[in-house]
Amino acid sequence: MINIKNVTKEYGKMAAIDRFSLKLPEKGIYCLLGRNGAGKTTLLKMLVGHIAATDGDIFIDGKEISPSKMPESVNYIESGSVQFNMRVDELIDTAAKLQDDFDRDFAQEMVERFELSRKKRFKQLSFGMKTMVTSIMSLANNSKVVLLDEPTTGFDAIMRDQFNTLLLESYHANPRLIIVSTHLIDEVAKVTERLIIIDKGKLLIEAGMDDIDEKAYTLSGSLAEVTPLLDNLNCIGKQIAGNVMAAHIYDERIQPPQGVAIGGLSLQDFFINIVGGRKNG
């Protein structure tokens, strides 16, 4: 469905996206995870044809994408998107008239489920409620590809949980390719099937959550016992205190020798280490 071939986007001498290649199939919920400024929004805007790549090619559903060839099958919503200043129920009615594949029943059900005021105009809503309404209308669109850029900005914990429910129900009702960009690590595992990690415009990881759970772990023990084990492993970070080391690994699991403990690595710690948040030593 999406094929990104060695894409670079430069602003002056800075590469916001740097030789980025990725293939994604027709269906699935993907999380695009990265620090602020990692290039997430730039990548999504290139996918929808809002900005042009400096180099490389992007294809969606077999069609080349550029500002002069914007895809009809992609629906992109960024944080802070605005709607016409109509009542919520009028927005839904208008969208249903303009979009043949708009799922009015789903939109109305989700507005009621999340207790959004149907009679309030868009500008009268709180920032979080505006974002929820925009997300509902985006997911009711039933496009082949849905791109959501930081959709839970301004949400409290309850609204983030509601959004996760909305996203999953939308996907189960109409499976398609959904990419959710975020930097909220603790929310990722609740909804995504696969994880895309981007840092400084480069693709670091594209993997299934189960694969990450299996391959991300920590070896703990004395320096003398742990250090030799790292020669044949992908060590993504270390923490050393005195003569004791905790080495964070992203590789096939090993059976450690006696005296070396093996433990899990949380998604947050995995992310921090894979993007270089914890330097060796």
Buried (B, 14 or more C-beta within 10 A) or exposed (E): BBBBBEBBBBEEEEBBBBBBEBEBEEBBBBBBBBBEEBBBBBBBBBBBBBBEBBEBBBBBBEEEBBEEEEBEEBBBBBBEBEBEEBBBBBBBBBBBEEBEEBBBEBBBBBBEEBEBBEEBBBEEBEEBBBBBBBBBBBBBBBBBBBBBBBBBBBBEEEBBBBBBBBBBBBBEBBEBBBBBBBBBBEBBBBBBBBBBBBBBBBBBBBBEBEEBBEBBBBBBBEBEBBBEBBEEBEBBBBBBEEEEBBBBBBBEEBEBEEEBEBEEBEBEBBBBBBBEEBEEE
